[in-house]
Amino acid sequence: MNFDRTILVTGGAGFIGSHLVQRLLTNYPNYRIVNLDKLTYAGNLENLREVEDLPNYVFEKGDIVDAAFLGDLFNKYDFDSVIHLAAESHVDRSIANPMSFIETNIVGTVALLNAAKYHWKDFEGKLFYHVSTDEVYGSLGETGFFTETTAYDPRSPYSASKASSDHLVRAYHHTYGLPIIISNCSNNYGPYQFPEKLIPLMINNIKNNKPLPIYGDGKYTRDWLWVGDHAAAIDLIFHEGETGETYNIGGNNEWKNIDLVKILCQIVDELLDRPAGSAEKLITFVKDRPGHDRRYAIDASKLKEELNWEPSIQAEEGLRKTAKWYLDNSEWLEHVTSGAYKEYYTKMYEV
């Protein structure tokens, strides 16, 4: 079968990556999508069961740090594009183990850049799209927004590793002429997110009548982006964005953590047919994490003005859809938290 494009998506079994892979496979049957994932704790091929048998889909298990493996992969598939999402992404884990973030997010990105630079002798029609985070910009006060020109000021090992990878991607563009695009997004939420993150953690804990841990005073503020809207934005930027540019992707949807959790409590109580206020009693304030950034907020006006993108779902609707999905998919949650899902794929991919 001949394909118009062959795209390497790294981290395609992860939360955001699996949504993007599903979208690309469905919307572009003439594209071959090669999903490269290491299948660490957050990589879950169950997220892709609906599309895993499509003729334009290929899964490859591997580590982006392995330069020789990447070289073989580029030779095998002759990619014309890379959409790079593979990353260690949880701030708390980066505080506990910074080195794994340095290895994957920095060394892995450079290995991928080198593979593309070496294989793409002619850069015509090629693109290296790097997906990053708003956390590279540091922390905001009570007012203001991150723009594409905001100076970098990372505060955690995670955000510092992502900032480094962003700089390296831009350096390969300016030094070698590698065609690149970078996007920086706000906090994503929706189905298939690993339950260590705030929203799925709270939903699961409410369901099981466990404490709802809130850092500090609970007034840390984040902009929340529906994962389907993020996948749509990546799709749009990939096809219509300008090479060498950066685009911020935000939900226009700021919430203090405590307010977000209280709304979730109301929604989940209702969905579980429990008395109003039941879940809110589970809220427990815990010791703050080190270096906790106070507020993130993205100005996504460039993306709207240049490519006519804006989020389609706001928080209360999105939170209800998310809560319902997790409550309806308890088997998925049990598999992910227990690691049981890996047994099936161990046989298939020798995990």
WOSUL-V349309 format. One record per pair of residues at least 6 apart in sequence whose C-alpha atoms are under 7 Angstrom apart, sorted by sequence separation. I is the first residue (numbers start at 1). J is the second residue. If there is no record, write none. Layout:
{{I/J} {I/J}}
This chain:
{{11/17} {12/18} {37/43} {64/70} {154/160} {172/178} {173/179} {195/201} {205/211} {269/275} {303/309} {304/310} {335/341} {345/351} {94/101} {173/180} {193/200} {205/212} {269/276} {25/33} {12/21} {154/163} {269/278} {202/212} {266/276} {269/279} {266/277} {88/101} {137/150} {137/151} {138/152} {265/279} {137/152} {138/153} {265/280} {88/104} {136/152} {137/153} {138/154} {87/104} {88/105} {136/153} {137/154} {138/155} {87/105} {136/154} {262/280} {135/154} {12/35} {33/56} {34/57} {35/58} {36/59} {37/60} {38/61} {136/159} {12/36} {13/37} {32/56} {33/57} {34/58} {35/59} {36/60} {37/61} {38/62} {135/159} {136/160} {6/31} {7/32} {8/33} {9/34} {10/35} {11/36} {12/37} {31/56} {32/57} {33/58} {34/59} {35/60} {36/61} {37/62} {38/63} {225/250} {4/30} {5/31} {6/32} {7/33} {8/34} {9/35} {10/36} {11/37} {36/62} {37/63} {136/162} {225/251} {3/30} {4/31} {5/32} {6/33} {7/34} {8/35} {9/36} {10/37} {29/56} {136/163} {223/250} {224/251} {3/31} {14/42} {223/251} {3/32} {14/43} {18/47} {22/51} {223/252} {224/253} {13/43} {14/44} {18/48} {132/162} {223/253} {224/254} {13/44} {25/56} {223/254} {13/45} {25/57} {222/254} {223/255} {221/254} {222/255} {13/47} {221/255} {222/256} {187/222} {189/224} {221/256} {187/223} {188/224} {189/225} {190/226} {220/256} {221/257} {186/223} {187/224} {188/225} {189/226} {190/227} {219/256} {220/257} {186/224} {187/225} {188/226} {189/227} {218/256} {219/257} {65/104} {186/225} {188/227} {218/257} {219/258} {218/258} {65/107} {70/112} {65/108} {254/297} {64/108} {67/111} {71/115} {70/115} {74/119} {80/125} {81/126} {82/127} {83/128} {84/129} {85/130} {65/111} {80/126} {81/127} {82/128} {83/129} {84/130} {85/131} {64/111} {80/127} {81/128} {82/129} {83/130} {84/131} {64/112} {250/298} {250/299} {132/182} {134/184} {248/298} {250/300} {128/179} {129/180} {130/181} {131/182} {132/183} {133/184} {134/185} {248/299} {249/300} {127/179} {128/180} {129/181} {130/182} {131/183} {132/184} {133/185} {134/186} {248/300} {126/179} {127/180} {128/181} {129/182} {130/183} {131/184} {132/185} {133/186} {267/320} {106/161} {123/178} {247/302} {248/303} {264/319} {268/323} {105/161} {109/165} {123/179} {247/303} {101/158} {105/162} {106/164} {98/157} {102/161} {106/165} {101/161} {105/165} {251/311} {117/178} {253/314} {95/157} {181/243} {253/315} {94/157} {180/243} {181/244} {182/245} {183/246} {184/247} {185/248} {186/249} {94/158} {179/243} {180/244} {181/245} {182/246} {183/247} {184/248} {185/249} {186/250} {91/156} {179/244} {181/246} {182/247} {183/248} {184/249} {185/250} {183/249} {91/158} {17/85} {217/285} {89/158} {216/285} {212/282} {213/283} {214/284} {215/285} {216/286} {8/79} {173/244} {211/282} {212/283} {213/284} {214/285} {215/286} {216/287} {7/79} {210/282} {211/283} {212/284} {213/285} {214/286} {215/287} {216/288} {6/79} {7/80} {8/81} {9/82} {10/83} {206/279} {211/284} {213/286} {215/288} {221/294} {222/295} {223/296} {6/80} {7/81} {8/82} {9/83} {10/84} {11/85} {215/289} {220/294} {221/295} {222/296} {223/297} {5/80} {6/81} {7/82} {8/83} {9/84} {10/85} {11/86} {220/295} {221/296} {222/297} {223/298} {10/86} {233/309} {229/311} {229/312} {226/313} {226/318} {148/246} {148/247} {148/248} {147/248} {186/298} {203/323} {191/322} {190/322} {191/325} {156/291} {191/326} {155/291} {47/192} {146/297} {147/298} {42/194} {145/297} {146/298} {147/299} {145/298} {146/299} {139/293} {140/294} {141/295} {145/299} {138/293} {139/294} {140/295} {139/295} {140/296} {139/296} {15/192} {15/193} {19/228} {16/227} {20/231} {19/231} {61/349}}
